[in-house]
Amino acid sequence: MKKVLIIDENEEFRQYLEKKFTELNFEVFNGVNGLDGSLKLRKVIPDLIVMDYMLTRKSSEEILIEKEANPNTSSIPVILLTSRIDKSKIVELAKYGVKKILSKPVKIDSLFKGVSEIFKIEMEVDDTPCIIEANFNDEIIFIEIARGLNTEKIDILQFRLNELIKIYNIAHPKILLMMSNVEIEDKNIFKLRNLLDIAVKSAAEKPDQIMILTNSGAIKDYVKSVPEFKGIKTTNNLGDALDVLIGKKGDAYAQDKVVEDNLLGAKLSGNPQEGKIEMRFEAENLFRQLETIGNNVKIAIVDDDFVIRQLVKTVFKSLEWQLDLYENGKKFVEALPGNKYDLVFLDVMMPELDGFGVLEYMDREKINTPVIILSALSQKETVLKAVKYGVRSYMSKPLKPDAIKRKTAEILNPGF
């Protein structure tokens, strides 16, 4: 039995990889940080190391140097996972047995292709085109699924939802499952069953806390036919879904067909062949999670409220990040050609050019920087407008420092 050592500070990511490697008959050992991973390396002498580049208590580079210096471990192959790394480092790391460097969010098929090449073994991975994204905004867990159903990504979803519930301490989860251009064939009905089982489990076994947004008659019929899913409601109207989950009644945006058409037409970013779901960060010690992102981070704060700009800036004051402040959308857009940001905090209501005008510009110029909308609108209004412009993360004012940290870590510290 081959042994694999997983060194990563994201508990859910470790759990997922442990499950997958165990299914492949690997003996799995976990390092919860750099120091723990270093100790396990000397004790276990694994056949493979899968390691995050950004670690605390001991850096990945220190672990690699120690590995190379020890004749018992020097030949162990390494797969390195990273969201940020200097190109000059890539060549340097090769001499320490790094066989693959995979960007985060990690594509599981790429990871296991690397494992297959190292050990010369066959590893089957579901390659059904599929995009899955899961986010928590205010009171609702939003799950978006487009193109199709993929066994691997549905499996990952369970860990992602566990993570969100733990991170945000969600006592009574409400789930909005948005399924775009997903049609179910008889041979794939088990995938839909697995997906809904996961949703029900994550909703604390309360199906009535789940809404499904879909145009598919087959999905609606299947939900009605299974006793365990009694209570799950289906609709093709986003406004209606939000009315049920939020408990608020209609407003001017509830019948916005542009919103519905964009969502149900699978207007999601990314290559559908690649698919993605992001597994991001553990609940404990938010600030440590921000530290592991590294120093090469550039954030724009776009808000006409001086207090909001300074609040967000203060949250990150002890980190060596570049924070650029803009008092309206026009000044931010004018500065964009010379700047590449990792994240944008964007107010909705601003003079000269509002937040939605900024989003239209970014869409037109194909600028794919992650955006967190800051809004004083009602939750329902914000969701409907955010979906219309392809934004999946928002924060309602007034803002709280911990909430800012959680959202930032969620977006900038991806697992897969």
MOKA-V591933 format. One record per residue. N is the residue number from 1. RES is the residue in one small letter. SS is DSSP state (@ for helix, = for strand, . for the rest). PHI is phi as a letter, one per 30 degrees, with the letter a starting at -180 (* if undefined). PSI is psi in whole degrees, 0 to 359 (999 if undefined). Layout:
BEGIN
{{N;RES;SS;PHI;PSI} {N;RES;SS;PHI;PSI}}
END
This chain:
BEGIN
{{1;m;.;*;125} {2;k;.;d;148} {3;k;=;c;135} {4;v;=;b;136} {5;l;=;c;121} {6;i;=;c;119} {7;i;=;c;105} {8;d;.;a;142} {9;e;.;c;2} {10;n;.;c;110} {11;e;@;d;316} {12;e;@;d;323} {13;f;@;d;316} {14;r;@;d;316} {15;q;@;d;319} {16;y;@;d;312} {17;l;@;d;322} {18;e;@;d;317} {19;k;@;d;313} {20;k;@;d;316} {21;f;@;d;324} {22;t;@;d;319} {23;e;@;d;333} {24;l;.;c;12} {25;n;.;i;30} {26;f;.;c;149} {27;e;=;c;126} {28;v;=;c;136} {29;f;=;b;144} {30;n;=;c;138} {31;g;=;c;122} {32;v;.;d;349} {33;n;.;a;182} {34;g;@;d;316} {35;l;@;d;314} {36;d;@;d;319} {37;g;@;d;322} {38;s;@;d;318} {39;l;@;d;317} {40;k;@;d;323} {41;l;@;e;314} {42;r;@;d;327} {43;k;@;d;318} {44;v;@;d;323} {45;i;.;h;70} {46;p;.;d;170} {47;d;.;c;345} {48;l;=;a;143} {49;i;=;c;127} {50;v;=;c;115} {51;m;=;b;138} {52;d;=;d;145} {53;y;.;d;324} {54;m;.;c;106} {55;l;.;b;156} {56;t;.;c;166} {57;r;.;i;328} {58;k;.;a;133} {59;s;.;d;160} {60;s;@;d;326} {61;e;@;d;321} {62;e;@;d;320} {63;i;@;d;318} {64;l;@;d;320} {65;i;@;d;317} {66;e;@;d;318} {67;k;@;d;317} {68;e;@;d;327} {69;a;@;d;342} {70;n;.;c;117} {71;p;.;d;338} {72;n;.;d;340} {73;t;.;b;352} {74;s;.;d;331} {75;s;.;c;1} {76;i;.;d;126} {77;p;=;d;151} {78;v;=;b;135} {79;i;=;c;119} {80;l;=;c;133} {81;l;=;c;131} {82;t;=;a;145} {83;s;.;c;339} {84;r;.;b;128} {85;i;.;a;138} {86;d;.;d;138} {87;k;@;e;328} {88;s;@;d;335} {89;k;@;d;333} {90;i;@;d;313} {91;v;@;d;320} {92;e;@;d;322} {93;l;@;d;336} {94;a;@;e;328} {95;k;.;d;351} {96;y;.;c;16} {97;g;.;i;15} {98;v;=;d;110} {99;k;=;d;329} {100;k;=;b;139} {101;i;=;b;114} {102;l;=;c;135} {103;s;=;d;144} {104;k;.;c;144} {105;p;.;d;134} {106;v;.;d;133} {107;k;.;d;118} {108;i;@;d;324} {109;d;@;d;324} {110;s;@;d;321} {111;l;@;d;311} {112;f;@;d;340} {113;k;@;d;319} {114;g;@;d;317} {115;v;@;d;318} {116;s;@;d;318} {117;e;@;d;322} {118;i;@;d;317} {119;f;@;c;359} {120;k;.;h;47} {121;i;.;b;156} {122;e;.;d;134} {123;m;.;b;117} {124;e;.;d;131} {125;v;.;b;134} {126;d;.;d;123} {127;d;.;c;20} {128;t;.;e;126} {129;p;.;e;129} {130;c;.;a;141} {131;i;=;b;127} {132;i;=;b;130} {133;e;=;b;141} {134;a;=;b;130} {135;n;=;b;155} {136;f;=;c;123} {137;n;=;b;118} {138;d;.;h;250} {139;e;.;c;357} {140;i;=;b;138} {141;i;=;d;118} {142;f;=;c;123} {143;i;=;c;121} {144;e;=;c;130} {145;i;=;b;129} {146;a;=;b;156} {147;r;.;i;309} {148;g;.;a;189} {149;l;.;c;129} {150;n;.;b;125} {151;t;@;e;316} {152;e;@;d;315} {153;k;@;d;328} {154;i;@;d;321} {155;d;@;d;316} {156;i;@;d;324} {157;l;@;e;323} {158;q;@;e;316} {159;f;@;d;323} {160;r;@;d;317} {161;l;@;d;321} {162;n;@;e;319} {163;e;@;d;312} {164;l;@;d;316} {165;i;@;d;321} {166;k;@;d;316} {167;i;@;d;313} {168;y;.;c;3} {169;n;.;h;53} {170;i;.;d;111} {171;a;.;d;322} {172;h;.;b;84} {173;p;.;d;133} {174;k;=;c;134} {175;i;=;b;129} {176;l;=;c;110} {177;l;=;c;109} {178;m;=;c;112} {179;m;=;c;109} {180;s;=;c;126} {181;n;.;h;39} {182;v;.;c;112} {183;e;.;c;143} {184;i;.;c;128} {185;e;.;c;157} {186;d;@;e;322} {187;k;@;d;344} {188;n;@;c;11} {189;i;@;d;333} {190;f;@;d;331} {191;k;@;d;318} {192;l;@;d;319} {193;r;@;d;315} {194;n;@;d;318} {195;l;@;d;313} {196;l;@;d;326} {197;d;@;d;318} {198;i;@;d;317} {199;a;@;d;316} {200;v;@;d;316} {201;k;@;d;318} {202;s;@;d;335} {203;a;.;d;25} {204;a;.;h;40} {205;e;.;h;32} {206;k;.;b;89} {207;p;@;e;333} {208;d;@;d;355} {209;q;@;c;11} {210;i;=;c;132} {211;m;=;c;140} {212;i;=;c;123} {213;l;=;c;112} {214;t;.;a;154} {215;n;.;c;357} {216;s;.;d;119} {217;g;@;d;326} {218;a;@;d;320} {219;i;@;d;316} {220;k;@;d;317} {221;d;@;d;321} {222;y;@;d;317} {223;v;@;e;319} {224;k;@;d;334} {225;s;@;d;348} {226;v;.;c;117} {227;p;@;e;323} {228;e;@;d;340} {229;f;@;c;11} {230;k;.;d;129} {231;g;.;j;333} {232;i;.;d;130} {233;k;=;c;146} {234;t;=;b;149} {235;t;=;a;162} {236;n;.;c;17} {237;n;.;b;115} {238;l;@;d;322} {239;g;@;d;317} {240;d;@;d;318} {241;a;@;d;317} {242;l;@;d;325} {243;d;@;e;317} {244;v;@;d;313} {245;l;@;d;323} {246;i;@;d;331} {247;g;.;i;20} {248;k;.;c;149} {249;k;.;c;173} {250;g;.;e;153} {251;d;.;b;189} {252;a;.;d;339} {253;y;.;c;352} {254;a;.;d;331} {255;q;.;c;21} {256;d;.;d;99} {257;k;@;d;336} {258;v;@;d;317} {259;v;@;d;310} {260;e;@;d;316} {261;d;@;d;320} {262;n;@;d;316} {263;l;@;d;308} {264;l;@;d;347} {265;g;.;c;11} {266;a;.;i;45} {267;k;.;d;73} {268;l;.;c;150} {269;s;.;d;162} {270;g;.;j;165} {271;n;.;d;121} {272;p;.;d;338} {273;q;.;d;334} {274;e;.;d;312} {275;g;.;i;161} {276;k;.;a;152} {277;i;.;b;134} {278;e;.;c;126} {279;m;.;c;121} {280;r;.;c;290} {281;f;.;b;155} {282;e;.;d;162} {283;a;.;d;321} {284;e;.;d;142} {285;n;.;h;72} {286;l;@;e;320} {287;f;@;d;324} {288;r;@;d;325} {289;q;@;d;325} {290;l;@;d;323} {291;e;@;d;323} {292;t;.;d;349} {293;i;.;d;332} {294;g;.;j;181} {295;n;.;c;343} {296;n;.;d;63} {297;v;.;b;135} {298;k;=;b;120} {299;i;=;b;139} {300;a;=;c;135} {301;i;=;c;111} {302;v;=;c;104} {303;d;.;a;138} {304;d;.;d;354} {305;d;.;c;114} {306;f;@;e;321} {307;v;@;d;318} {308;i;@;d;316} {309;r;@;e;315} {310;q;@;d;327} {311;l;@;d;310} {312;v;@;d;319} {313;k;@;d;317} {314;t;@;d;325} {315;v;@;e;325} {316;f;.;c;15} {317;k;.;d;330} {318;s;.;d;359} {319;l;.;c;149} {320;e;.;d;56} {321;w;.;c;152} {322;q;=;d;121} {323;l;=;c;115} {324;d;=;c;128} {325;l;=;c;134} {326;y;=;b;135} {327;e;.;d;355} {328;n;.;a;168} {329;g;@;d;327} {330;k;@;d;313} {331;k;@;d;323} {332;f;@;d;314} {333;v;@;d;321} {334;e;@;d;330} {335;a;@;d;344} {336;l;@;e;318} {337;p;.;e;332} {338;g;.;c;8} {339;n;.;b;142} {340;k;.;b;112} {341;y;.;c;151} {342;d;.;d;336} {343;l;=;a;145} {344;v;=;b;125} {345;f;=;c;121} {346;l;=;b;118} {347;d;=;d;149} {348;v;.;d;309} {349;m;.;c;109} {350;m;.;b;154} {351;p;.;d;163} {352;e;.;i;305} {353;l;.;b;116} {354;d;.;d;179} {355;g;@;d;322} {356;f;@;d;330} {357;g;@;d;321} {358;v;@;d;316} {359;l;@;d;321} {360;e;@;d;318} {361;y;@;d;315} {362;m;@;d;321} {363;d;@;d;317} {364;r;@;d;322} {365;e;.;c;5} {366;k;.;h;44} {367;i;.;c;113} {368;n;.;c;21} {369;t;.;d;134} {370;p;=;e;140} {371;v;=;b;136} {372;i;=;c;116} {373;i;=;d;135} {374;l;=;c;122} {375;s;=;b;143} {376;a;.;c;4} {377;l;.;d;169} {378;s;.;d;160} {379;q;@;e;316} {380;k;@;d;316} {381;e;@;d;317} {382;t;@;d;314} {383;v;@;e;311} {384;l;@;d;318} {385;k;@;d;320} {386;a;@;d;315} {387;v;@;d;319} {388;k;@;e;324} {389;y;.;c;12} {390;g;.;i;19} {391;v;.;c;134} {392;r;.;c;356} {393;s;=;b;132} {394;y;=;b;160} {395;m;=;b;134} {396;s;=;d;138} {397;k;.;d;149} {398;p;.;d;148} {399;l;.;d;150} {400;k;.;c;139} {401;p;@;e;315} {402;d;@;d;322} {403;a;@;d;323} {404;i;@;d;317} {405;k;@;d;316} {406;r;@;d;311} {407;k;@;d;319} {408;t;@;d;313} {409;a;@;d;321} {410;e;@;e;320} {411;i;@;d;321} {412;l;@;c;350} {413;n;.;c;63} {414;p;.;d;149} {415;g;.;c;299} {416;f;.;a;999}}
END
